[in-house]
Amino acid sequence: MATSKRKLKPIPTFASEGAERRFWETHDSTDYLDWSNATVVALPNLKPSTETISLRLPASLLSDLKALANKRDVPYQSLLKVFVADRVAAEWRWALHHGPESGGAPLPARARARRLRRPETSENRPRTRR
Protein backbone atom coordinates (compact mmCIF):
# COMPACT_ATOMS: atom_id res chain seq x y z
CA MET A 1 0.00 0.00 0.00
CA ALA A 2 1.06 3.52 -0.64
CA THR A 3 2.16 5.39 2.44
CA SER A 4 0.80 8.87 2.97
CA LYS A 5 3.37 11.61 2.42
CA ARG A 6 1.78 14.12 4.75
CA LYS A 7 3.31 14.93 8.11
CA LEU A 8 1.55 13.32 11.07
CA LYS A 9 1.15 15.14 14.38
CA PRO A 10 2.81 13.50 17.41
CA ILE A 11 0.39 11.76 19.78
CA PRO A 12 0.42 13.64 23.10
CA THR A 13 1.11 12.00 26.46
CA PHE A 14 -2.00 11.75 28.62
CA ALA A 15 -2.28 12.01 32.40
CA SER A 16 -5.17 9.54 32.57
CA GLU A 17 -7.35 7.29 30.47
CA GLY A 18 -10.16 9.82 30.84
CA ALA A 19 -7.96 12.59 29.43
CA GLU A 20 -7.04 10.37 26.49
CA ARG A 21 -10.70 9.50 25.88
CA ARG A 22 -11.67 13.20 25.86
CA PHE A 23 -8.83 13.95 23.45
CA TRP A 24 -9.84 11.29 20.92
CA GLU A 25 -13.51 12.30 21.17
CA THR A 26 -12.60 15.78 19.91
CA HIS A 27 -9.72 15.07 17.50
CA ASP A 28 -9.51 13.24 14.17
CA SER A 29 -7.19 10.25 14.46
CA THR A 30 -6.11 10.55 10.81
CA ASP A 31 -4.09 13.63 11.82
CA TYR A 32 -2.06 11.40 14.18
CA LEU A 33 -2.05 7.91 12.64
CA ASP A 34 -1.40 6.45 9.20
CA TRP A 35 -4.36 4.09 8.87
CA SER A 36 -3.04 2.67 5.58
CA ASN A 37 -0.73 0.46 7.69
CA ALA A 38 -3.55 -0.80 9.93
CA THR A 39 -4.25 -4.52 10.20
CA VAL A 40 -7.31 -6.40 11.36
CA VAL A 41 -6.83 -8.02 14.76
CA ALA A 42 -8.86 -10.99 15.95
CA LEU A 43 -9.47 -11.30 19.69
CA PRO A 44 -11.14 -14.71 19.96
CA ASN A 45 -10.80 -15.03 23.75
CA LEU A 46 -12.14 -11.56 24.58
CA LYS A 47 -15.23 -11.82 26.76
CA PRO A 48 -17.62 -8.97 27.42
CA SER A 49 -17.37 -7.51 30.89
CA THR A 50 -20.20 -8.40 33.21
CA GLU A 51 -21.57 -7.10 36.47
CA THR A 52 -23.11 -9.15 39.22
CA ILE A 53 -26.57 -8.00 40.27
CA SER A 54 -29.13 -9.18 42.78
CA LEU A 55 -32.57 -9.73 41.30
CA ARG A 56 -35.59 -10.80 43.30
CA LEU A 57 -38.08 -12.89 41.32
CA PRO A 58 -41.30 -14.54 42.43
CA ALA A 59 -40.62 -18.22 43.21
CA SER A 60 -43.10 -19.35 40.56
CA LEU A 61 -41.38 -17.26 37.86
CA LEU A 62 -37.98 -18.62 38.82
CA SER A 63 -39.38 -22.15 38.79
CA ASP A 64 -40.82 -21.61 35.29
CA LEU A 65 -37.52 -20.15 34.10
CA LYS A 66 -35.60 -23.15 35.44
CA ALA A 67 -38.05 -25.55 33.79
CA LEU A 68 -37.64 -23.79 30.41
CA ALA A 69 -33.86 -23.78 30.79
CA ASN A 70 -33.88 -27.47 31.67
CA LYS A 71 -35.98 -28.18 28.58
CA ARG A 72 -33.36 -26.39 26.44
CA ASP A 73 -30.46 -27.93 28.38
CA VAL A 74 -28.95 -24.56 29.27
CA PRO A 75 -28.24 -22.86 32.63
CA TYR A 76 -31.21 -20.77 33.76
CA GLN A 77 -29.01 -17.67 34.24
CA SER A 78 -27.93 -17.90 30.59
CA LEU A 79 -31.53 -18.25 29.42
CA LEU A 80 -32.52 -15.25 31.53
CA LYS A 81 -29.74 -13.18 29.90
CA VAL A 82 -31.01 -14.19 26.43
CA PHE A 83 -34.59 -13.26 27.36
CA VAL A 84 -33.55 -9.89 28.77
CA ALA A 85 -31.24 -9.12 25.81
CA ASP A 86 -34.00 -9.96 23.33
CA ARG A 87 -36.51 -7.74 25.11
CA VAL A 88 -34.06 -4.82 25.40
CA ALA A 89 -33.24 -5.14 21.68
CA ALA A 90 -36.96 -5.17 20.83
CA GLU A 91 -37.52 -2.03 22.93
CA TRP A 92 -34.66 -0.22 21.16
CA ARG A 93 -36.02 -1.28 17.76
CA TRP A 94 -39.44 0.06 18.74
CA ALA A 95 -37.90 3.34 19.92
CA LEU A 96 -35.85 3.59 16.72
CA HIS A 97 -38.94 3.23 14.53
CA HIS A 98 -41.27 5.38 16.63
CA GLY A 99 -38.87 7.98 18.01
CA PRO A 100 -39.45 10.50 20.80
CA GLU A 101 -42.32 12.21 18.97
CA SER A 102 -44.57 9.15 19.45
CA GLY A 103 -43.54 8.33 23.01
CA GLY A 104 -40.37 6.40 22.18
CA ALA A 105 -37.28 7.21 24.16
CA PRO A 106 -34.39 8.85 22.27
CA LEU A 107 -31.66 6.34 21.50
CA PRO A 108 -28.21 6.81 22.97
CA ALA A 109 -25.47 7.06 20.35
CA ARG A 110 -24.06 3.61 21.08
CA ALA A 111 -27.49 2.01 20.61
CA ARG A 112 -28.00 3.79 17.29
CA ALA A 113 -24.62 2.58 16.08
CA ARG A 114 -24.89 -0.95 17.43
CA ARG A 115 -26.38 -3.57 15.19
CA LEU A 116 -29.19 -5.18 17.12
CA ARG A 117 -29.25 -8.95 16.96
CA ARG A 118 -32.27 -10.84 15.70
CA PRO A 119 -34.66 -12.23 18.28
CA GLU A 120 -34.22 -15.95 18.81
CA THR A 121 -36.69 -18.07 16.86
CA SER A 122 -36.95 -21.78 16.25
CA GLU A 123 -35.18 -21.25 12.89
CA ASN A 124 -32.07 -19.51 14.25
CA ARG A 125 -31.89 -21.00 17.77
CA PRO A 126 -28.69 -23.01 18.37
CA ARG A 127 -29.36 -26.71 18.67
CA THR A 128 -29.01 -28.18 22.13
CA ARG A 129 -27.73 -31.59 23.15
CA ARG A 130 -30.25 -34.32 23.75
One Martini backbone bead per residue (centre of mass of N, CA, C, O) as a GRO file, in nm:
protein
  130
    1MET     BB    1   0.100   0.034   0.016
    2ALA     BB    2   0.052   0.356   0.025
    3THR     BB    3   0.215   0.614   0.169
    4SER     BB    4   0.179   0.884   0.333
    5LYS     BB    5   0.323   1.225   0.293
    6ARG     BB    6   0.219   1.336   0.538
    7LYS     BB    7   0.232   1.503   0.835
    8LEU     BB    8   0.233   1.386   1.153
    9LYS     BB    9   0.118   1.408   1.456
   10PRO     BB   10   0.189   1.392   1.773
   11ILE     BB   11   0.122   1.200   2.038
   12PRO     BB   12   0.016   1.262   2.327
   13THR     BB   13   0.043   1.280   2.666
   14PHE     BB   14  -0.138   1.122   2.929
   15ALA     BB   15  -0.268   1.129   3.258
   16SER     BB   16  -0.529   0.971   3.151
   17GLU     BB   17  -0.785   0.796   3.021
   18GLY     BB   18  -0.986   1.030   3.018
   19ALA     BB   19  -0.807   1.229   2.861
   20GLU     BB   20  -0.782   1.052   2.611
   21ARG     BB   21  -1.080   1.027   2.546
   22ARG     BB   22  -1.134   1.332   2.507
   23PHE     BB   23  -0.937   1.371   2.279
   24TRP     BB   24  -1.059   1.156   2.069
   25GLU     BB   25  -1.349   1.297   2.064
   26THR     BB   26  -1.202   1.585   1.933
   27HIS     BB   27  -1.017   1.413   1.733
   28ASP     BB   28  -0.851   1.323   1.445
   29SER     BB   29  -0.670   1.036   1.379
   30THR     BB   30  -0.548   1.110   1.089
   31ASP     BB   31  -0.342   1.325   1.217
   32TYR     BB   32  -0.175   1.069   1.386
   33LEU     BB   33  -0.245   0.833   1.177
   34ASP     BB   34  -0.162   0.555   0.959
   35TRP     BB   35  -0.417   0.358   0.825
   36SER     BB   36  -0.266   0.198   0.590
   37ASN     BB   37  -0.117   0.002   0.825
   38ALA     BB   38  -0.353  -0.145   0.909
   39THR     BB   39  -0.484  -0.420   1.104
   40VAL     BB   40  -0.650  -0.702   1.163
   41VAL     BB   41  -0.788  -0.807   1.478
   42ALA     BB   42  -0.811  -1.098   1.669
   43LEU     BB   43  -1.033  -1.172   1.969
   44PRO     BB   44  -1.137  -1.475   2.075
   45ASN     BB   45  -1.106  -1.437   2.417
   46LEU     BB   46  -1.301  -1.209   2.436
   47LYS     BB   47  -1.494  -1.083   2.703
   48PRO     BB   48  -1.751  -0.955   2.830
   49SER     BB   49  -1.839  -0.752   3.059
   50THR     BB   50  -1.956  -0.798   3.396
   51GLU     BB   51  -2.231  -0.785   3.631
   52THR     BB   52  -2.337  -0.817   3.948
   53ILE     BB   53  -2.668  -0.905   4.052
   54SER     BB   54  -2.972  -0.848   4.226
   55LEU     BB   55  -3.269  -1.060   4.184
   56ARG     BB   56  -3.609  -1.050   4.243
   57LEU     BB   57  -3.820  -1.338   4.226
   58PRO     BB   58  -4.067  -1.518   4.184
   59ALA     BB   59  -4.084  -1.848   4.242
   60SER     BB   60  -4.255  -1.922   3.990
   61LEU     BB   61  -4.074  -1.785   3.780
   62LEU     BB   62  -3.815  -1.939   3.844
   63SER     BB   63  -3.933  -2.218   3.791
   64ASP     BB   64  -4.003  -2.168   3.494
   65LEU     BB   65  -3.718  -2.096   3.401
   66LYS     BB   66  -3.587  -2.367   3.481
   67ALA     BB   67  -3.766  -2.544   3.301
   68LEU     BB   68  -3.686  -2.416   3.031
   69ALA     BB   69  -3.382  -2.463   3.058
   70ASN     BB   70  -3.397  -2.769   3.084
   71LYS     BB   71  -3.530  -2.815   2.804
   72ARG     BB   72  -3.261  -2.668   2.664
   73ASP     BB   73  -2.993  -2.726   2.817
   74VAL     BB   74  -2.956  -2.469   3.015
   75PRO     BB   75  -2.881  -2.222   3.200
   76TYR     BB   76  -3.088  -2.001   3.358
   77GLN     BB   77  -2.907  -1.748   3.339
   78SER     BB   78  -2.870  -1.757   3.032
   79LEU     BB   79  -3.167  -1.740   2.955
   80LEU     BB   80  -3.221  -1.471   3.091
   81LYS     BB   81  -3.023  -1.306   2.919
   82VAL     BB   82  -3.166  -1.359   2.651
   83PHE     BB   83  -3.441  -1.241   2.726
   84VAL     BB   84  -3.340  -0.958   2.796
   85ALA     BB   85  -3.192  -0.891   2.531
   86ASP     BB   86  -3.439  -0.919   2.347
   87ARG     BB   87  -3.614  -0.700   2.483
   88VAL     BB   88  -3.420  -0.463   2.455
   89ALA     BB   89  -3.399  -0.475   2.147
   90ALA     BB   90  -3.702  -0.430   2.094
   91GLU     BB   91  -3.719  -0.152   2.230
   92TRP     BB   92  -3.514  -0.010   2.044
   93ARG     BB   93  -3.662  -0.064   1.782
   94TRP     BB   94  -3.914   0.088   1.857
   95ALA     BB   95  -3.774   0.361   1.912
   96LEU     BB   96  -3.651   0.392   1.627
   97HIS     BB   97  -3.938   0.393   1.474
   98HIS     BB   98  -4.092   0.614   1.672
   99GLY     BB   99  -3.971   0.791   1.864
  100PRO     BB  100  -4.024   1.071   2.064
  101GLU     BB  101  -4.296   1.174   1.922
  102SER     BB  102  -4.436   0.865   2.012
  103GLY     BB  103  -4.287   0.789   2.307
  104GLY     BB  104  -4.006   0.738   2.241
  105ALA     BB  105  -3.697   0.694   2.318
  106PRO     BB  106  -3.402   0.815   2.296
  107LEU     BB  107  -3.114   0.723   2.149
  108PRO     BB  108  -2.823   0.626   2.205
  109ALA     BB  109  -2.544   0.621   2.022
  110ARG     BB  110  -2.468   0.316   2.070
  111ALA     BB  111  -2.749   0.209   1.976
  112ARG     BB  112  -2.748   0.323   1.688
  113ALA     BB  113  -2.472   0.175   1.604
  114ARG     BB  114  -2.579  -0.083   1.691
  115ARG     BB  115  -2.634  -0.407   1.611
  116LEU     BB  116  -2.915  -0.576   1.624
  117ARG     BB  117  -3.024  -0.866   1.721
  118ARG     BB  118  -3.196  -1.129   1.661
  119PRO     BB  119  -3.447  -1.292   1.749
  120GLU     BB  120  -3.525  -1.582   1.882
  121THR     BB  121  -3.583  -1.874   1.694
  122SER     BB  122  -3.633  -2.183   1.567
  123GLU     BB  123  -3.438  -2.122   1.317
  124ASN     BB  124  -3.183  -1.968   1.502
  125ARG     BB  125  -3.150  -2.173   1.714
  126PRO     BB  126  -2.950  -2.343   1.891
  127ARG     BB  127  -2.856  -2.650   1.932
  128THR     BB  128  -2.920  -2.906   2.154
  129ARG     BB  129  -2.868  -3.140   2.359
  130ARG     BB  130  -2.993  -3.489   2.424
   0.00000   0.00000   0.00000
